[in-house]
Amino acid sequence: MRGKKQLSISEEKKSQMIVKEVFKKTASLKLECDDWVEIKKLVMKQVAPSHRKVFSRRDQKTKNHPPLNMFENEMKDLYKEISGTGLVLRELDERREIYGRLFR
């Protein structure tokens, strides 16, 4: 497992601003999805890898996501404010039950 490179304060703020704009655009689409992981994946596909470091990483063994960090909670709130849909962080087993076998 590679170590996570620490971002300077200004780099982290820049990454957060970029990710926030993408979250706003994604929320304005008003998708019929309340799953945090699915929305996060959509956002992550639209931002450069260097800006993805503001997100927490899932556990390598269980593939479950840790509790959301402060920035992710802000994005979750922003998403609800714009789209009207509250996002839910589900365990992998629960997501498989809802969406079927996940191959991603």
DAGI-V700361 format. One record per residue. N is the residue number from 1. PHI is phi as a letter, one per 40 degrees, with the letter a starting at -180 (NA if undefined). PSI is psi as a letter, one per 30 degrees, with the letter a starting at -180 (999 if undefined). D_LAST is the distance of its C-alpha to the last C-alpha in whole Angstrom. Layout:
# DAGI-V700361
N_PHI_PSI_D_LAST / N_PHI_PSI_D_LAST
This chain:
# DAGI-V700361
1_NA_k_19 / 2_c_k_21 / 3_c_l_23 / 4_c_k_22 / 5_c_k_25 / 6_c_k_27 / 7_c_k_27 / 8_c_l_31 / 9_d_e_32 / 10_c_e_32 / 11_c_e_29 / 12_c_e_27 / 13_c_e_29 / 14_c_e_28 / 15_c_e_25 / 16_c_e_25 / 17_c_e_27 / 18_c_e_24 / 19_c_e_22 / 20_c_e_24 / 21_c_e_25 / 22_c_e_21 / 23_c_e_21 / 24_c_e_24 / 25_c_e_23 / 26_c_e_20 / 27_c_e_22 / 28_c_f_25 / 29_c_f_23 / 30_f_h_23 / 31_c_l_20 / 32_c_i_20 / 33_a_k_17 / 34_b_g_18 / 35_c_j_15 / 36_d_e_15 / 37_c_e_11 / 38_c_e_11 / 39_c_e_14 / 40_d_e_13 / 41_c_e_10 / 42_d_e_12 / 43_c_e_15 / 44_c_e_14 / 45_c_f_13 / 46_c_f_17 / 47_b_l_18 / 48_c_k_19 / 49_d_e_18 / 50_c_f_21 / 51_c_f_21 / 52_c_f_18 / 53_c_f_20 / 54_c_f_21 / 55_c_k_18 / 56_c_l_18 / 57_b_k_15 / 58_c_l_13 / 59_c_k_15 / 60_c_e_14 / 61_c_e_15 / 62_c_f_14 / 63_g_g_11 / 64_c_l_13 / 65_c_k_15 / 66_c_l_18 / 67_d_k_21 / 68_c_k_21 / 69_c_l_23 / 70_d_e_26 / 71_c_e_24 / 72_c_e_21 / 73_c_e_24 / 74_c_e_26 / 75_c_e_23 / 76_c_e_22 / 77_c_e_26 / 78_c_e_26 / 79_d_e_23 / 80_c_e_25 / 81_d_e_28 / 82_c_e_27 / 83_c_f_25 / 84_g_g_27 / 85_b_k_24 / 86_c_k_23 / 87_c_k_20 / 88_b_k_19 / 89_c_j_17 / 90_b_l_16 / 91_c_l_15 / 92_d_e_12 / 93_c_e_14 / 94_c_e_15 / 95_c_e_12 / 96_c_e_11 / 97_c_e_15 / 98_c_e_15 / 99_c_f_12 / 100_g_a_12 / 101_c_k_9 / 102_c_k_6 / 103_b_f_4 / 104_c_999_0
